[in-house]
């Protein structure tokens, strides 16, 4: 690697959408609204599931965990971006950047694993309905979530520790709205081979293995649905997994857009990242509540209690 000027980095500069200075107030209002809608919507899902005993099932247990992960996922990026827009500052401290990377990877991985676990849950419910309660017992559900947390936390911690060993050049500009791992590695003066190898291997595993599991689950589900003789029976069975299938399509579709983008730091790349990190968590509560009578009923109960207390 060619020697370049090195410095002890105390902060990075996040360019984000700062080039368009005239539209900063509009961007601030837009992102603040999206953030509040995301947090409120996912909190309502968690409250609905926890307050209604009819929703104390594996599917809704995983859904409440997904809502929690989505709240945390969007909270790793948007609040800092809102502060920077409001204060007209682009800086983020070195420690803040590493922390943002760590939590972004943790909750991004959690979303991937939870969507896979939820696909498995739908597979068991539709393909093995008589054994559903036995297979998807509370112990297994808890274990699946704990394993997902363990893998997410472990990978994120290793990647963050590897970032700490790097020295950075005088260029401290990250052309993104958050501390994106690949963009930060490009600023390093020291050898980043180990970081890149780990990133490619784990990204491949987290992309291929969970997605393969989801494809397998839904291929078996589709096969089971096609064997149902009546059209009404097919529709009812498909409706139990339609919401999850919509969320999976949205999550992987926008995520694929990020990685297929030729330049992640371009406007097109940042818009793709915005869809992946902000729009998807915001739409998840709407997708599940609009297509699910149980969630609708539980949400109405929560809102009635809230209005009564006030």
C-alpha positions as CSV (number, residue, x, y, z in Angstrom):
1,X,0.0,0.0,0.0
2,X,1.3,3.4,-0.9
3,X,2.3,5.7,2.0
4,X,-0.1,8.6,2.6
5,X,-0.3,11.3,5.1
6,X,-1.7,9.9,8.4
7,X,-3.3,11.6,11.3
8,X,-5.0,10.9,14.6
9,X,-8.6,11.2,13.6
10,X,-11.0,12.8,16.1
11,X,-13.9,13.2,13.8
12,X,-15.3,12.5,10.4
13,X,-17.4,14.7,8.1
14,X,-20.7,13.2,6.8
15,X,-21.7,15.0,3.6
16,X,-25.1,13.3,3.3
17,X,-27.6,15.6,1.6
18,X,-25.8,18.7,2.7
19,X,-25.0,19.8,-0.9
20,X,-28.6,20.9,-1.4
21,X,-28.5,23.7,1.2
22,X,-31.7,25.4,0.0
23,X,-33.8,22.3,0.7
24,X,-32.4,21.6,4.2
25,X,-35.6,22.7,6.1
26,X,-37.7,20.5,3.8
27,X,-35.3,17.5,4.3
28,X,-35.4,18.1,8.1
29,X,-39.2,18.1,8.2
30,X,-39.4,15.0,5.9
31,X,-36.9,12.9,7.8
32,X,-38.3,14.0,11.2
33,X,-41.8,13.0,10.1
34,X,-40.6,9.6,8.7
35,X,-38.7,8.9,11.9
36,X,-41.6,9.7,14.2
37,X,-44.0,7.7,12.1
38,X,-41.6,4.7,12.2
39,X,-41.1,4.8,15.9
40,X,-44.7,5.4,16.7
41,X,-45.9,2.7,14.3
42,X,-43.5,0.0,15.6
43,X,-44.2,1.0,19.2
44,X,-47.9,0.5,18.6
45,X,-47.1,-3.0,17.2
46,X,-45.1,-3.9,20.3
47,X,-47.8,-2.6,22.6
48,X,-50.6,-4.4,20.7
49,X,-48.8,-7.7,20.8
50,X,-47.8,-7.4,24.5
51,X,-51.3,-6.2,25.7
52,X,-53.4,-8.8,23.8
53,X,-53.2,-12.3,25.0
54,X,-54.6,-13.6,21.7
55,X,-51.4,-12.4,20.1
56,X,-49.0,-14.2,22.4
57,X,-48.0,-16.6,19.6
58,X,-44.7,-17.3,17.9
59,X,-45.6,-15.2,14.8
60,X,-46.4,-12.1,16.8
61,X,-43.5,-12.7,19.2
62,X,-41.1,-12.5,16.2
63,X,-43.0,-9.5,14.8
64,X,-42.6,-7.6,18.1
65,X,-38.9,-8.3,18.0
66,X,-38.7,-7.1,14.4
67,X,-40.5,-3.9,15.4
68,X,-38.0,-3.3,18.2
69,X,-35.1,-4.0,15.8
70,X,-36.6,-1.6,13.3
71,X,-36.9,1.2,15.9
72,X,-33.3,0.7,16.8
73,X,-32.2,0.4,13.2
74,X,-33.6,3.7,12.1
75,X,-32.4,5.4,15.4
76,X,-28.8,4.7,14.6
77,X,-28.8,7.0,11.6
78,X,-31.7,9.5,11.4
79,X,-31.3,11.4,14.8
80,X,-27.7,12.2,14.0
81,X,-28.6,13.3,10.5
82,X,-31.4,15.6,11.9
83,X,-29.0,17.1,14.4
84,X,-26.5,17.8,11.6
85,X,-29.1,19.4,9.4
86,X,-30.5,21.6,12.3
87,X,-27.0,22.7,13.4
88,X,-25.7,22.9,9.9
89,X,-22.8,20.7,10.9
90,X,-21.4,17.7,9.1
91,X,-19.2,16.3,11.9
92,X,-19.4,13.1,13.8
93,X,-16.8,12.1,16.4
94,X,-14.5,9.1,15.8
95,X,-16.1,7.2,18.7
96,X,-19.6,8.2,17.4
97,X,-18.8,6.9,14.0
98,X,-17.6,3.5,15.2
99,X,-20.6,3.3,17.5
100,X,-23.0,4.1,14.7
101,X,-21.3,1.4,12.5
102,X,-21.6,-1.1,15.3
103,X,-25.3,-0.6,16.0
104,X,-26.2,-0.3,12.3
105,X,-24.6,-3.7,11.7
106,X,-26.3,-5.2,14.8
107,X,-29.8,-4.2,13.9
108,X,-29.4,-4.7,10.1
109,X,-28.3,-8.3,10.9
110,X,-31.2,-8.8,13.3
111,X,-33.7,-7.8,10.6
112,X,-32.2,-10.4,8.3
113,X,-32.4,-13.2,10.9
114,X,-35.8,-12.3,12.2
115,X,-37.3,-12.3,8.7
116,X,-35.8,-15.7,8.1
117,X,-37.1,-17.0,11.4
118,X,-40.6,-15.6,10.6
119,X,-40.5,-17.4,7.2
120,X,-39.7,-20.7,9.0
121,X,-42.6,-20.0,11.4
122,X,-45.0,-19.6,8.4
123,X,-43.5,-22.8,6.8
124,X,-44.2,-24.9,10.0
125,X,-47.7,-23.3,10.4
126,X,-48.8,-24.1,6.8
127,X,-46.9,-27.2,6.0
128,X,-47.1,-28.9,9.4
129,X,-50.1,-27.4,11.2
130,X,-50.8,-30.4,13.4
131,X,-47.2,-30.2,14.9
132,X,-47.0,-26.4,15.0
133,X,-47.5,-26.0,18.7
134,X,-45.0,-28.7,19.5
135,X,-42.3,-27.5,17.0
136,X,-42.7,-23.7,17.6
137,X,-42.6,-24.0,21.4
138,X,-41.6,-21.1,23.6
139,X,-38.1,-22.6,24.2
140,X,-37.3,-22.8,20.5
141,X,-38.7,-19.3,19.8
142,X,-36.6,-17.8,22.5
143,X,-33.5,-19.8,21.3
144,X,-33.9,-18.6,17.7
145,X,-34.1,-14.9,18.8
146,X,-31.1,-15.4,21.2
147,X,-29.0,-17.0,18.5
148,X,-29.9,-14.2,16.2
149,X,-28.8,-11.6,18.8
150,X,-25.6,-13.5,19.5
151,X,-24.5,-13.7,15.8
152,X,-25.4,-10.1,15.2
153,X,-23.6,-8.8,18.2
154,X,-20.5,-11.0,17.6
155,X,-20.0,-10.0,14.0
156,X,-20.6,-6.3,14.7
157,X,-18.2,-6.4,17.6
158,X,-15.5,-8.1,15.6
159,X,-15.9,-5.7,12.7
160,X,-15.8,-2.7,15.0
161,X,-12.7,-3.9,16.8
162,X,-11.0,-4.4,13.4
163,X,-11.9,-0.8,12.6
164,X,-10.2,0.5,15.8
165,X,-6.8,-0.9,14.7
166,X,-6.8,1.2,11.5
167,X,-5.1,4.5,11.0
168,X,-6.7,7.1,8.8
169,X,-5.5,9.6,6.3
170,X,-6.0,13.4,6.3
171,X,-9.1,13.0,4.2
172,X,-12.0,12.6,6.7
173,X,-14.9,13.1,4.4
174,X,-17.5,10.3,4.2
175,X,-19.9,11.0,1.2
176,X,-22.9,9.5,2.9
177,X,-25.6,10.4,5.5
178,X,-24.2,7.9,8.0
179,X,-20.9,6.1,8.8
180,X,-21.1,3.5,6.1
181,X,-18.5,0.7,6.6
182,X,-17.2,0.5,3.1
183,X,-16.9,4.3,2.8
184,X,-15.0,4.5,6.1
185,X,-12.6,1.7,5.0
186,X,-11.7,3.7,1.9
187,X,-10.3,6.5,4.2
188,X,-7.9,4.2,6.0
189,X,-4.2,4.4,5.3
190,X,-3.4,1.1,7.0
191,X,-4.0,-2.4,5.5
192,X,-7.8,-3.1,5.3
193,X,-7.5,-6.6,3.7
194,X,-8.7,-8.4,6.9
195,X,-11.7,-6.0,7.2
196,X,-12.7,-6.5,3.5
197,X,-12.3,-10.3,3.7
198,X,-14.5,-10.4,6.8
199,X,-17.0,-8.0,5.3
200,X,-17.4,-10.0,2.0
201,X,-17.6,-13.4,3.7
202,X,-20.1,-12.4,6.3
203,X,-22.2,-10.2,3.9
204,X,-22.3,-13.2,1.6
205,X,-23.3,-15.6,4.3
206,X,-25.9,-13.2,5.8
207,X,-27.3,-12.6,2.3
208,X,-27.2,-16.1,0.8
209,X,-28.0,-18.3,3.8
210,X,-31.0,-16.4,5.2
211,X,-32.4,-15.7,1.8
212,X,-32.0,-19.3,0.8
213,X,-33.9,-20.3,3.9
214,X,-36.7,-17.9,3.0
215,X,-36.9,-19.2,-0.6
216,X,-37.0,-22.8,0.7
217,X,-39.8,-22.0,3.2
218,X,-41.9,-20.2,0.6
219,X,-41.3,-22.8,-2.1
220,X,-42.7,-25.4,0.3
221,X,-45.5,-23.1,1.3
222,X,-46.5,-22.5,-2.3
223,X,-46.5,-26.2,-2.9
224,X,-48.8,-26.8,0.0
225,X,-51.1,-24.0,-1.1
226,X,-51.4,-25.4,-4.6
227,X,-52.6,-28.7,-3.2
228,X,-55.5,-27.1,-1.5
229,X,-58.6,-27.9,-3.6
230,X,-60.8,-24.8,-2.9
231,X,-59.9,-21.3,-4.1
232,X,-61.2,-19.9,-0.8
233,X,-58.9,-22.2,1.1
234,X,-55.9,-21.1,-1.0
235,X,-56.7,-17.5,-0.3
236,X,-57.1,-17.9,3.4
237,X,-53.8,-19.8,3.7
238,X,-51.9,-17.4,1.5
239,X,-53.3,-14.4,3.5
240,X,-51.5,-15.7,6.7
241,X,-48.1,-15.1,5.1
242,X,-48.9,-12.3,2.6
243,X,-47.7,-9.6,5.0
244,X,-44.4,-11.3,5.8
245,X,-43.8,-11.9,2.1
246,X,-44.4,-8.2,1.4
247,X,-41.9,-7.2,4.1
248,X,-39.3,-9.6,2.8
249,X,-39.7,-8.4,-0.8
250,X,-39.4,-4.7,0.4
251,X,-36.4,-5.5,2.6
252,X,-34.4,-7.5,0.2
253,X,-35.5,-5.5,-2.8
254,X,-34.2,-2.2,-1.3
255,X,-31.1,-3.9,0.2
256,X,-30.2,-5.4,-3.2
257,X,-30.6,-1.9,-4.7
258,X,-27.9,-0.6,-2.3
259,X,-25.4,-3.3,-3.2
260,X,-26.1,-3.1,-7.0
261,X,-25.7,0.6,-7.0
262,X,-22.5,1.4,-8.9
263,X,-21.5,4.2,-6.5
264,X,-22.8,4.1,-2.9
265,X,-21.8,7.7,-2.4
266,X,-23.8,9.0,-5.3
267,X,-27.3,10.4,-5.0
268,X,-28.7,7.2,-6.4
269,X,-26.7,5.1,-3.9
270,X,-27.8,7.3,-1.0
271,X,-31.5,7.2,-2.1
272,X,-31.2,3.4,-2.3
273,X,-29.7,3.4,1.3
274,X,-32.5,5.6,2.4
275,X,-35.1,3.2,1.1
276,X,-33.3,0.3,2.9
277,X,-32.7,2.0,6.3
278,X,-35.7,4.4,6.6
279,X,-38.5,3.6,4.3
280,X,-38.6,-0.2,5.0
281,X,-38.8,0.1,8.8
282,X,-41.5,2.9,8.3
283,X,-43.7,0.8,6.1
284,X,-43.5,-2.5,8.1
285,X,-46.2,-1.5,10.7
286,X,-48.6,-0.4,7.9
287,X,-48.1,-3.6,6.0
288,X,-48.8,-5.8,9.0
289,X,-51.7,-3.8,10.4
290,X,-53.5,-3.2,7.1
291,X,-53.6,-6.9,6.2
292,X,-54.1,-8.4,9.7
293,X,-57.4,-8.3,11.5
294,X,-55.8,-9.5,14.8
295,X,-53.3,-6.6,14.8
296,X,-56.1,-4.1,13.8
297,X,-58.3,-5.3,16.7
298,X,-55.4,-5.1,19.2
299,X,-54.3,-1.6,18.0
300,X,-57.9,-0.4,18.3
301,X,-57.9,-1.7,21.9
302,X,-54.6,0.0,22.7
303,X,-55.8,3.3,21.2
304,X,-59.1,3.1,23.2
305,X,-57.2,2.5,26.4
306,X,-54.8,5.4,25.6
307,X,-57.7,7.8,24.9
308,X,-59.5,6.7,28.0
309,X,-56.5,7.3,30.2
310,X,-56.1,10.8,28.8
